[in-house]
């Protein structure tokens, strides 16, 4: 394989989650993550969510006609997926899957109120 150079950094800056109603989604993600969401900006179409690390997370209401099909585009880390499942059930998350252990990680998937597929992973169980 030939290595080339690129003017594009491999560092990811921000992940956008498409939503239909930014204030409603901001409240749901605040409950999901136990956070206070940022202000809704850009004429009511963007809400930045606090996140650890360099990658930012934003709710994006600019394309309300999106389809939420496909696999999760990212995941969050957690230590206890059983606790995550209980939390997801308590906030009414949809389509919660069983915990799947693939050796290197275990994960579960679920959907937000707009049908976006989301995932939480934990390091391999021992």
HELIX and SHEET records of a PDB file:
HELIX    1   1 UNK A   22  UNK A   33  1                                  12    
HELIX    2   2 UNK A   81  UNK A   90  1                                  10    
SHEET    1   A 4 UNK A  14  UNK A  18  0                                        
SHEET    2   A 4 UNK A  56  UNK A  60  1                                        
SHEET    3   A 4 UNK A  46  UNK A  49 -1                                        
SHEET    4   A 4 UNK A  40  UNK A  41 -1                                        
SHEET    1   B 4 UNK A  76  UNK A  77  0                                        
SHEET    2   B 4 UNK A 117  UNK A 123  1                                        
SHEET    3   B 4 UNK A 105  UNK A 111 -1                                        
SHEET    4   B 4 UNK A 100  UNK A 101 -1                                        
END                                                                             
